[in-house]
Amino acid sequence: MKFMPQWRIRKPADDAETVYISEKYGVRSLHIGSDTIQSSMRLSRPYDLELAYTRSMMAFLLFRPQPRNVLMIGLGGGSVAKFIHHHMDGVKVHVVEINPEVISIARHCFKMPPDDEHLTVSVGDGAEYVMRADVAADIEMIDGYDGEAQAEALSEGDFYEACRERLDRDGIMVANLWSGDRQFTEALSRIRGAFPAGCLTLPAEKPGNVIALAFRDRPRNADWKELEVRASALTLRYGLEFGRFVEGLRKANRHDAAGLLW
């Protein structure tokens, strides 16, 4: 599908709301307000996860291999939503995206499928949405950035506490953080404060992105042997580097010879 002209033109750099796309070496990328890449899709493999941080966000499967309901705050190009919808039969995904132009570009330029019984995308404020008492999910995936930093409303303590309250038993919140963000340390501290049962960090393969895995309840399957067996099975099923995720968790978090420490 050809680009619509207004989506190829770079608008003034000081406009943090500008949404535009670029394409290089067979990879199409989404930008919001800056040259920072928010999402990418390899044209020959549109349902794969091109960026390392999106693959790392799937590390939640090591602890919750069969989720039923996934809530995503922030759509971007729709990489993770597409991956789950395409590869994980029966899982319901609801995405809340604040910018309708982002949704339109994801549909037209990044092969984001239309809504169906397992996928819905709605326009809304994700920070407000998780405050609703009728919201519930097994997995919450938080990835909301403008051109410079994580959206402020998605890094507040009240927001993270609401995320914990909306999780079902053994639920996990997965948050994409940027280590160069001036609010990184504070945001991670707020996540840990809101999730006393435990929070793990996983640096993505490409330096910069750090994935936080925050648990509503203390995981019962955090010993190395079990994680390595599960990683092998998940790699065969999804083609992602789950073995590297286990090693990344080992390097970045407290542990002993048996497993992760909480």
Backbone bond lengths (Angstrom), bond angles and torsions (degrees), N, CA, C in turn:
res aa  C-N    CA-C-N  psi(-1)  N-CA   C-N-CA  omega(-1)  CA-C   N-CA-C  phi
1 M - - - 1.466 - - 1.520 109.40 -
2 K 1.323 118.60 134.55 1.451 122.26 -179.65 1.527 111.46 -75.54
3 F 1.320 113.97 151.76 1.456 119.04 175.96 1.523 110.25 -68.95
4 M 1.312 115.93 146.91 1.450 119.36 167.50 1.526 107.06 -78.67
5 P 1.323 119.87 139.04 1.459 122.45 -171.94 1.518 114.91 -52.43
6 Q 1.339 118.01 -42.06 1.447 119.03 -175.54 1.524 112.31 -67.87
7 W 1.299 118.15 -13.77 1.451 120.56 179.39 1.533 112.45 -91.49
8 R 1.329 116.80 -5.06 1.454 119.76 177.15 1.521 111.85 -98.25
9 I 1.323 117.18 -14.68 1.454 120.50 -172.81 1.524 110.17 -91.95
10 R 1.319 115.68 129.21 1.450 121.25 175.69 1.522 109.29 -78.99
11 K 1.326 116.35 121.53 1.459 120.96 178.03 1.533 109.54 -87.31
12 P 1.336 118.50 176.98 1.465 120.37 -176.13 1.516 112.99 -51.98
13 A 1.339 115.87 137.65 1.464 121.34 -173.55 1.523 112.92 -65.20
14 D 1.340 116.67 -21.33 1.460 118.30 -178.36 1.521 112.76 -85.46
15 D 1.330 116.80 4.11 1.457 121.49 177.95 1.519 108.93 -93.54
16 A 1.335 117.44 100.56 1.459 121.79 -175.04 1.516 112.89 -70.05
17 E 1.342 117.21 -11.34 1.456 120.70 -178.49 1.531 112.84 -96.72
18 T 1.332 117.52 -4.32 1.455 120.56 -177.62 1.518 110.99 -62.58
19 V 1.319 116.31 130.37 1.466 121.74 176.85 1.521 107.81 -116.04
20 Y 1.325 116.19 125.31 1.457 119.13 179.06 1.520 109.36 -149.93
21 I 1.329 115.62 169.47 1.459 120.57 -176.70 1.515 110.25 -127.14
22 S 1.332 115.26 156.47 1.453 122.26 174.50 1.523 107.99 -134.92
23 E 1.318 115.58 164.78 1.463 119.60 -179.99 1.524 109.78 -145.34
24 K 1.338 116.63 131.33 1.461 121.03 -177.96 1.518 109.35 -154.33
25 Y 1.332 116.15 131.85 1.458 122.71 177.50 1.527 112.78 51.95
26 G 1.316 116.11 40.53 1.450 120.14 176.47 1.510 115.16 78.23
27 V 1.346 117.20 11.27 1.464 121.70 179.20 1.522 108.73 -119.72
28 R 1.302 116.92 124.67 1.464 123.56 178.69 1.527 108.36 -99.50
29 S 1.333 116.41 133.80 1.471 120.59 -175.47 1.515 111.58 -128.14
30 L 1.313 114.87 151.21 1.463 123.46 178.56 1.521 109.01 -106.13
31 H 1.333 116.23 137.27 1.460 122.63 177.42 1.525 108.75 -128.13
32 I 1.325 115.38 144.38 1.461 120.33 176.74 1.521 108.42 -130.76
33 G 1.319 116.42 102.90 1.458 121.07 173.81 1.511 116.42 78.48
34 S 1.331 118.77 -1.93 1.462 120.76 179.49 1.522 108.51 -165.60
35 D 1.337 115.94 -179.99 1.457 120.33 177.97 1.529 112.17 -78.33
36 T 1.315 117.65 -6.22 1.465 120.38 177.91 1.526 110.26 -59.88
37 I 1.320 115.77 133.32 1.462 120.70 179.69 1.526 109.34 -81.42
38 Q 1.314 116.06 121.25 1.461 121.16 178.72 1.526 111.44 -90.73
39 S 1.322 116.38 -33.00 1.462 121.03 -176.99 1.518 108.00 -159.57
40 S 1.346 116.35 148.90 1.463 120.62 178.64 1.519 110.11 -139.50
41 M 1.333 114.43 152.02 1.462 121.35 177.61 1.528 108.66 -139.51
42 R 1.328 116.83 126.10 1.455 120.42 171.89 1.520 107.70 -78.39
43 L 1.314 116.01 122.97 1.455 120.69 -172.22 1.517 112.50 -59.89
44 S 1.322 117.62 -31.97 1.461 120.44 -179.17 1.523 112.66 -79.93
45 R 1.356 117.33 -14.52 1.475 121.37 -179.93 1.534 108.82 -139.87
46 P 1.318 117.21 70.69 1.469 120.59 -170.79 1.520 115.11 -67.16
47 Y 1.327 118.61 -17.40 1.463 120.03 -177.83 1.520 112.85 -103.59
48 D 1.341 116.43 6.49 1.456 120.91 173.25 1.528 109.49 -84.68
49 L 1.331 115.89 167.47 1.462 121.37 176.10 1.523 107.88 -100.91
50 E 1.315 116.75 103.79 1.459 122.26 -173.24 1.521 112.61 -74.00
51 L 1.327 117.50 -40.51 1.461 121.12 -175.44 1.527 111.24 -89.94
52 A 1.337 115.19 141.92 1.460 120.69 -176.58 1.524 112.16 -60.36
53 Y 1.333 117.32 -36.76 1.457 117.76 -176.39 1.526 111.82 -68.75
54 T 1.347 117.12 -33.22 1.462 118.79 177.93 1.518 110.66 -68.13
55 R 1.324 116.93 -36.69 1.472 119.45 176.21 1.524 109.88 -65.66
56 S 1.321 116.55 -41.77 1.471 120.05 -179.18 1.520 112.00 -64.30
57 M 1.334 117.79 -30.07 1.459 119.69 178.26 1.525 111.55 -63.37
58 M 1.334 117.30 -23.72 1.458 120.63 179.57 1.530 112.74 -77.24
59 A 1.330 117.54 0.15 1.465 121.16 178.45 1.520 112.46 -61.14
60 F 1.323 117.94 -16.75 1.465 119.71 177.31 1.524 111.69 -57.21
61 L 1.345 117.22 -25.58 1.464 120.99 -178.96 1.520 112.26 -63.59
62 L 1.315 117.73 -21.26 1.464 120.44 175.59 1.518 111.33 -62.94
63 F 1.323 116.94 -27.99 1.465 122.00 -176.75 1.530 112.63 -110.94
64 R 1.309 117.00 -22.75 1.471 121.31 179.27 1.528 107.50 -138.81
65 P 1.352 117.37 76.52 1.473 120.65 -171.61 1.516 115.39 -71.01
66 Q 1.324 118.43 -14.75 1.459 120.23 -177.66 1.529 111.15 -133.56
67 P 1.334 117.01 68.88 1.471 119.42 177.29 1.521 110.65 -71.30
68 R 1.318 115.56 160.15 1.471 120.91 177.69 1.518 111.76 -111.38
69 N 1.335 115.83 -40.02 1.462 120.56 -176.24 1.525 109.65 -130.13
70 V 1.331 115.80 125.59 1.460 121.90 179.60 1.524 108.70 -118.65
71 L 1.322 115.99 126.65 1.458 122.11 174.29 1.517 108.12 -106.44
72 M 1.323 116.77 127.05 1.454 121.70 178.66 1.519 109.51 -116.70
73 I 1.340 116.22 129.71 1.455 122.31 174.24 1.522 107.03 -106.38
74 G 1.323 115.93 109.30 1.452 121.83 -175.48 1.517 110.24 102.16
75 L 1.338 116.56 123.98 1.465 120.93 -176.88 1.513 113.10 -99.65
76 G 1.331 117.62 -43.60 1.461 120.24 -171.89 1.520 109.50 58.59
77 G 1.326 116.35 -137.37 1.455 120.44 175.91 1.510 113.42 -81.02
78 G 1.321 116.97 -1.07 1.461 121.35 176.81 1.512 114.78 84.50
79 S 1.343 118.85 17.40 1.468 121.25 -174.20 1.530 112.81 -56.23
80 V 1.335 116.30 -52.31 1.466 119.28 -175.25 1.524 110.30 -70.63
81 A 1.324 117.18 -40.92 1.467 119.94 178.30 1.524 110.48 -60.16
82 K 1.335 117.36 -43.71 1.470 121.31 178.13 1.519 111.07 -62.45
83 F 1.331 116.14 -43.22 1.462 119.81 -178.02 1.520 110.88 -60.77
84 I 1.325 116.56 -48.15 1.462 120.05 -179.67 1.522 110.16 -63.78
85 H 1.318 116.75 -45.62 1.461 121.11 -178.36 1.523 111.43 -62.27
86 H 1.324 116.96 -36.95 1.461 121.90 -175.76 1.530 112.71 -82.10
87 H 1.339 116.71 -35.37 1.460 120.06 -170.38 1.533 114.83 -108.11
88 M 1.320 118.79 -13.98 1.455 120.73 -173.46 1.524 109.33 -120.98
89 D 1.310 115.26 87.85 1.458 121.59 -176.53 1.532 111.45 -59.76
90 G 1.315 114.73 135.96 1.460 119.94 173.92 1.509 115.32 87.09
91 V 1.335 117.94 -11.22 1.461 120.12 179.79 1.525 109.72 -81.26
92 K 1.310 116.50 129.94 1.467 120.69 178.36 1.522 109.49 -92.30
93 V 1.329 115.65 130.92 1.462 122.27 -178.90 1.523 109.19 -120.22
94 H 1.320 116.24 128.00 1.463 121.17 173.10 1.521 107.51 -121.24
95 V 1.327 116.61 122.86 1.460 122.56 -179.97 1.521 109.31 -109.40
96 V 1.326 116.20 132.77 1.458 121.99 174.18 1.531 107.67 -113.16
97 E 1.318 116.77 117.81 1.470 122.82 -177.68 1.521 108.48 -125.81
98 I 1.316 116.90 130.32 1.456 120.92 -174.18 1.521 113.36 -78.50
99 N 1.327 117.78 -23.65 1.462 122.01 -174.17 1.524 110.87 -106.77
100 P 1.315 118.93 110.35 1.466 120.26 -178.51 1.526 113.29 -63.19
101 E 1.338 117.21 -26.35 1.462 119.13 178.32 1.527 110.84 -67.03
102 V 1.316 117.07 -35.50 1.461 120.81 176.80 1.525 110.19 -61.50
103 I 1.330 117.12 -43.02 1.464 120.78 178.73 1.517 110.32 -62.42
104 S 1.323 116.96 -43.68 1.459 120.96 -179.24 1.525 111.08 -61.81
105 I 1.333 117.29 -44.39 1.461 120.56 179.59 1.520 110.60 -66.02
106 A 1.330 117.35 -40.94 1.465 119.95 178.46 1.524 111.01 -59.80
107 R 1.329 117.05 -40.17 1.465 121.43 179.48 1.535 111.24 -67.78
108 H 1.325 116.92 -44.85 1.453 121.12 -171.48 1.538 113.87 -85.61
109 C 1.330 116.94 -30.57 1.460 119.26 -170.89 1.528 114.50 -118.90
110 F 1.320 118.63 -12.54 1.460 120.89 -176.63 1.531 112.50 -124.63
111 K 1.313 116.21 18.91 1.463 122.30 174.16 1.532 113.19 56.91
112 M 1.319 116.57 31.01 1.460 119.97 173.07 1.522 108.57 -67.50
113 P 1.333 118.66 121.03 1.469 120.02 -175.61 1.521 112.31 -70.20
114 P 1.311 116.70 160.60 1.466 120.18 176.93 1.528 111.08 -68.95
115 D 1.306 116.41 162.75 1.459 121.16 177.34 1.527 110.31 -60.50
116 D 1.328 115.43 145.09 1.458 121.47 173.67 1.520 108.07 -149.24
117 E 1.304 118.23 -164.11 1.467 120.35 -175.58 1.521 112.91 -68.21
118 H 1.342 117.42 -17.30 1.460 120.84 -179.03 1.525 113.99 -111.71
119 L 1.317 117.80 -3.66 1.455 121.43 -177.48 1.513 110.41 -142.45
120 T 1.337 116.10 127.62 1.467 120.99 172.48 1.527 108.59 -136.23
121 V 1.317 115.13 139.95 1.464 121.93 176.51 1.514 107.39 -124.25
122 S 1.308 117.38 124.80 1.457 120.84 -178.26 1.518 110.69 -126.88
123 V 1.331 114.87 150.71 1.465 120.84 175.81 1.517 108.21 -84.97
124 G 1.320 116.34 127.34 1.455 118.77 179.61 1.512 111.69 178.01
125 D 1.312 114.70 170.15 1.458 122.96 177.51 1.526 108.11 -88.26
126 G 1.330 116.44 111.42 1.462 120.26 -176.56 1.515 113.32 -61.29
127 A 1.338 116.60 -35.57 1.466 119.85 179.37 1.517 111.27 -64.21
128 E 1.330 116.21 -37.08 1.460 119.68 177.07 1.522 111.20 -75.26
129 Y 1.317 116.35 -35.40 1.464 120.18 -176.03 1.529 111.45 -61.94
130 V 1.332 118.46 -42.36 1.470 119.68 -176.49 1.518 111.78 -72.11
131 M 1.326 118.43 -9.78 1.463 120.60 176.29 1.527 111.57 -78.50
132 R 1.335 117.21 -12.57 1.458 120.88 -177.97 1.529 110.84 -72.92
133 A 1.315 115.84 133.95 1.463 120.59 -176.89 1.521 112.76 -70.34
134 D 1.341 117.66 -18.55 1.461 119.83 -177.42 1.530 113.19 -89.72
135 V 1.325 117.66 3.43 1.463 121.78 -179.38 1.522 109.69 -88.03
136 A 1.343 116.33 135.64 1.464 121.31 177.07 1.522 108.77 -150.73
137 A 1.324 116.30 145.49 1.459 120.82 -179.69 1.517 109.76 -157.02
138 D 1.335 115.21 155.26 1.470 120.30 171.57 1.522 110.39 -81.59
139 I 1.341 114.95 -38.30 1.451 122.34 -177.85 1.523 108.81 -130.93
140 E 1.328 116.31 133.50 1.461 122.34 172.41 1.530 107.70 -116.32
141 M 1.320 116.69 131.06 1.459 121.37 -179.40 1.525 107.98 -120.62
142 I 1.337 115.72 115.83 1.459 122.00 -173.23 1.524 109.03 -109.17
143 D 1.335 115.41 117.57 1.468 119.63 -178.33 1.525 108.16 -151.36
144 G 1.325 116.32 76.44 1.452 120.91 -176.28 1.516 111.59 -123.85
145 Y 1.330 116.81 105.58 1.465 122.40 -177.78 1.520 110.89 -129.14
146 D 1.354 115.26 148.95 1.457 119.72 165.25 1.525 107.14 -98.60
147 G 1.302 118.55 -158.27 1.450 119.93 -176.28 1.514 114.39 -70.23
148 E 1.338 117.93 -18.15 1.458 120.04 -173.29 1.524 114.80 -117.80
149 A 1.314 117.37 -34.21 1.467 118.75 -171.10 1.521 110.24 -159.82
150 Q 1.339 114.20 172.78 1.452 119.74 175.60 1.522 109.20 -64.06
151 A 1.325 116.64 140.73 1.453 120.53 177.41 1.530 109.68 -55.46
152 E 1.312 116.63 129.79 1.469 120.92 -173.48 1.519 112.22 -57.22
153 A 1.328 117.12 -39.50 1.464 120.50 -177.76 1.524 112.18 -65.48
154 L 1.339 117.27 -19.90 1.460 121.38 -179.32 1.526 112.19 -96.61
155 S 1.317 117.20 13.44 1.463 119.93 178.85 1.525 112.42 -130.22
156 E 1.325 116.55 13.50 1.459 121.46 -179.79 1.528 111.19 -87.39
157 G 1.314 115.61 152.64 1.452 120.14 179.25 1.509 113.21 -60.58
158 D 1.344 117.20 -40.17 1.461 120.76 178.94 1.529 111.26 -62.08
159 F 1.321 116.40 -37.21 1.458 120.30 178.81 1.528 110.36 -64.16
160 Y 1.322 117.48 -47.68 1.465 120.23 -178.94 1.523 111.78 -65.26
161 E 1.328 116.72 -36.44 1.464 119.23 177.28 1.525 110.66 -65.21
162 A 1.329 116.83 -39.33 1.464 120.12 176.47 1.528 110.70 -64.64
163 C 1.322 116.83 -38.26 1.469 120.29 176.95 1.532 110.57 -59.43
164 R 1.323 117.15 -43.54 1.469 119.68 178.67 1.527 110.92 -62.50
165 E 1.317 116.05 -42.31 1.468 120.08 -178.10 1.525 112.38 -65.40
166 R 1.330 117.83 -27.43 1.465 121.02 -178.03 1.528 113.12 -86.28
167 L 1.316 117.12 -7.38 1.454 120.10 -179.97 1.519 111.57 -80.34
168 D 1.327 115.40 140.25 1.458 120.55 171.86 1.524 109.72 -74.66
169 R 1.309 116.89 174.88 1.468 121.82 -179.54 1.527 110.25 -54.84
170 D 1.335 116.02 135.00 1.466 123.67 -178.73 1.526 112.44 64.11
171 G 1.323 116.91 21.32 1.456 120.79 178.94 1.523 112.04 -75.46
172 I 1.333 115.29 160.73 1.460 122.17 -176.71 1.525 109.34 -134.46
173 M 1.322 116.38 133.96 1.455 121.34 168.92 1.524 108.08 -98.26
174 V 1.322 115.81 129.98 1.460 122.40 179.83 1.524 107.12 -114.80
175 A 1.328 117.50 118.51 1.463 120.89 -176.90 1.522 110.16 -121.63
176 N 1.323 116.02 130.39 1.454 121.40 173.75 1.520 108.65 -86.65
177 L 1.331 115.94 117.44 1.462 121.98 178.61 1.529 109.19 -115.05
178 W 1.318 116.15 155.57 1.456 121.94 178.60 1.522 108.65 -114.63
179 S 1.333 116.69 118.06 1.465 120.41 -173.32 1.522 112.72 -64.33
180 G 1.343 117.51 -21.80 1.455 120.29 177.83 1.514 113.93 -85.12
181 D 1.313 117.50 -5.42 1.462 121.96 178.37 1.529 108.75 -69.84
182 R 1.312 116.77 132.62 1.474 120.10 -179.14 1.521 112.21 -61.64
183 Q 1.342 117.32 -19.20 1.452 121.26 179.56 1.527 112.70 -97.25
184 F 1.338 117.12 6.91 1.465 119.65 -173.11 1.529 112.45 -57.67
185 T 1.318 117.08 -53.35 1.469 120.57 -176.26 1.522 111.38 -61.42
186 E 1.325 115.75 -41.43 1.462 119.45 -179.27 1.521 111.09 -68.53
187 A 1.339 116.69 -40.95 1.467 119.72 179.21 1.527 110.73 -62.68
188 L 1.310 116.81 -43.69 1.462 119.76 179.26 1.525 110.86 -64.12
189 S 1.324 116.80 -38.72 1.467 120.33 177.16 1.524 111.28 -63.26
190 R 1.326 116.84 -38.76 1.465 120.52 178.62 1.525 111.08 -66.86
191 I 1.320 116.49 -39.29 1.467 119.60 177.22 1.520 110.04 -61.32
192 R 1.317 116.90 -47.14 1.465 120.59 -179.73 1.524 111.30 -62.77
193 G 1.330 116.49 -35.79 1.454 119.26 177.88 1.519 112.70 -68.42
194 A 1.325 116.07 -34.20 1.470 120.57 -178.26 1.519 112.62 -81.50
195 F 1.340 116.79 -18.23 1.470 121.34 -177.38 1.530 109.59 -124.67
196 P 1.329 117.56 74.02 1.466 120.55 -176.83 1.524 113.48 -64.68
197 A 1.322 119.14 -18.32 1.468 120.73 178.70 1.526 111.77 -68.17
198 G 1.323 117.50 -23.42 1.461 119.01 177.32 1.511 112.86 148.36
199 C 1.338 115.32 145.80 1.457 122.30 176.31 1.523 108.25 -143.09
200 L 1.330 116.28 128.62 1.460 122.42 177.42 1.518 109.38 -111.21
201 T 1.328 116.42 152.61 1.454 120.68 173.48 1.521 109.17 -117.10
202 L 1.331 114.66 145.79 1.460 121.64 179.42 1.523 108.67 -136.81
203 P 1.336 118.41 103.85 1.471 119.70 175.51 1.524 110.20 -65.92
204 A 1.334 116.12 136.02 1.455 120.06 176.65 1.519 109.54 -70.53
205 E 1.333 115.84 161.02 1.461 120.71 -177.74 1.520 111.26 -58.65
206 K 1.336 117.23 -42.21 1.458 120.94 174.64 1.514 107.97 -84.55
207 P 1.350 118.35 121.06 1.468 120.75 -174.91 1.523 112.94 -55.04
208 G 1.323 115.11 142.48 1.457 121.93 176.87 1.505 112.22 128.89
209 N 1.318 117.36 -60.72 1.463 120.90 179.50 1.521 110.60 -76.32
210 V 1.315 115.24 136.42 1.464 122.47 175.05 1.519 107.51 -128.50
211 I 1.316 116.64 125.23 1.456 121.32 -179.37 1.523 109.12 -95.38
212 A 1.324 116.37 127.34 1.461 121.49 174.82 1.529 108.81 -99.71
213 L 1.316 116.03 128.66 1.463 122.82 175.40 1.524 106.92 -110.60
214 A 1.329 116.94 107.86 1.460 122.03 -175.74 1.524 109.41 -110.67
215 F 1.326 116.45 129.79 1.462 122.57 -169.64 1.521 111.71 -107.57
216 R 1.339 115.33 130.55 1.460 118.63 174.85 1.518 111.14 -65.85
217 D 1.351 116.30 -39.26 1.457 123.01 179.78 1.526 109.13 -126.64
218 R 1.302 116.73 152.47 1.462 121.13 -178.69 1.526 110.56 -61.91
219 P 1.346 118.43 122.95 1.464 120.27 -179.81 1.527 111.64 -61.60
220 R 1.318 114.98 143.28 1.462 120.22 179.43 1.526 111.96 -101.21
221 N 1.346 116.57 0.89 1.463 119.71 -173.51 1.522 110.95 -130.73
222 A 1.338 116.21 58.90 1.454 120.47 -173.84 1.525 113.38 -115.19
223 D 1.359 118.17 17.94 1.464 118.82 176.07 1.521 108.79 -85.50
224 W 1.330 116.34 151.40 1.469 121.81 -171.81 1.517 112.66 -60.67
225 K 1.319 117.49 -42.57 1.463 119.45 -176.98 1.525 111.11 -61.13
226 E 1.322 116.33 -45.73 1.462 119.57 -179.58 1.522 111.43 -66.73
227 L 1.342 116.77 -40.45 1.459 119.99 179.34 1.529 111.10 -64.90
228 E 1.329 117.71 -38.57 1.461 120.49 -179.64 1.528 111.76 -68.79
229 V 1.324 116.97 -38.76 1.467 119.93 176.38 1.520 110.03 -64.37
230 R 1.329 116.44 -44.49 1.455 119.97 -179.86 1.535 110.60 -66.26
231 A 1.334 117.18 -37.20 1.463 120.78 178.83 1.522 111.00 -61.22
232 S 1.321 117.50 -41.92 1.466 120.43 179.44 1.525 110.97 -62.68
233 A 1.327 116.28 -43.79 1.465 120.15 -179.76 1.529 111.10 -65.64
234 L 1.323 117.06 -41.31 1.455 120.78 -179.26 1.530 111.85 -68.31
235 T 1.331 116.55 -35.96 1.465 119.86 177.76 1.520 110.50 -63.25
236 L 1.324 116.71 -42.76 1.462 120.12 177.97 1.526 111.34 -63.54
237 R 1.313 116.39 -36.17 1.458 119.86 -176.02 1.525 112.87 -77.90
238 Y 1.345 116.97 -41.35 1.461 119.99 -171.21 1.525 114.29 -114.01
239 G 1.325 117.71 -10.59 1.453 119.84 178.52 1.516 114.92 73.62
240 L 1.322 118.06 18.43 1.456 122.37 178.27 1.523 110.11 -102.79
241 E 1.319 116.07 161.95 1.471 121.23 -172.23 1.534 111.73 -87.14
242 F 1.328 116.93 65.23 1.462 120.63 -177.24 1.525 112.56 -65.85
243 G 1.325 117.57 -27.83 1.460 119.28 175.08 1.517 111.25 -61.69
244 R 1.333 116.64 -40.59 1.466 120.23 176.80 1.524 110.31 -66.46
245 F 1.326 117.77 -35.03 1.460 119.71 178.29 1.532 110.25 -61.77
246 V 1.322 116.95 -42.11 1.465 119.96 179.31 1.525 110.21 -62.56
247 E 1.337 116.92 -43.95 1.456 119.94 179.10 1.524 110.96 -65.25
248 G 1.327 116.84 -37.64 1.455 120.06 177.40 1.515 112.10 -64.23
249 L 1.319 117.27 -39.50 1.458 120.93 176.18 1.529 110.69 -64.95
250 R 1.317 116.85 -37.43 1.459 120.71 179.70 1.530 110.82 -64.01
251 K 1.327 116.86 -41.82 1.464 121.15 -176.98 1.524 112.81 -73.96
252 A 1.324 117.41 -30.80 1.462 120.61 -169.85 1.523 114.30 -97.76
253 N 1.343 118.54 -7.55 1.460 120.75 -172.20 1.523 111.81 -133.70
254 R 1.325 114.96 160.76 1.462 120.19 178.01 1.520 109.50 -64.41
255 H 1.343 115.74 136.46 1.458 119.71 -178.30 1.519 109.61 -161.37
256 D 1.326 114.70 167.38 1.465 120.08 169.15 1.516 107.27 -129.99
257 A 1.329 117.63 -166.65 1.457 120.72 -175.91 1.514 112.26 -65.12
258 A 1.337 117.32 -24.70 1.463 120.26 -176.47 1.534 112.83 -86.15
259 G 1.338 116.17 -36.85 1.452 116.83 -175.73 1.524 112.39 174.63
260 L 1.325 116.43 -165.54 1.452 122.75 -180.00 1.518 110.62 -72.84
261 L 1.308 116.34 146.55 1.454 121.91 177.59 1.524 109.48 -109.23
262 W 1.335 116.71 142.87 1.462 120.70 -174.44 1.522 110.35 -112.95
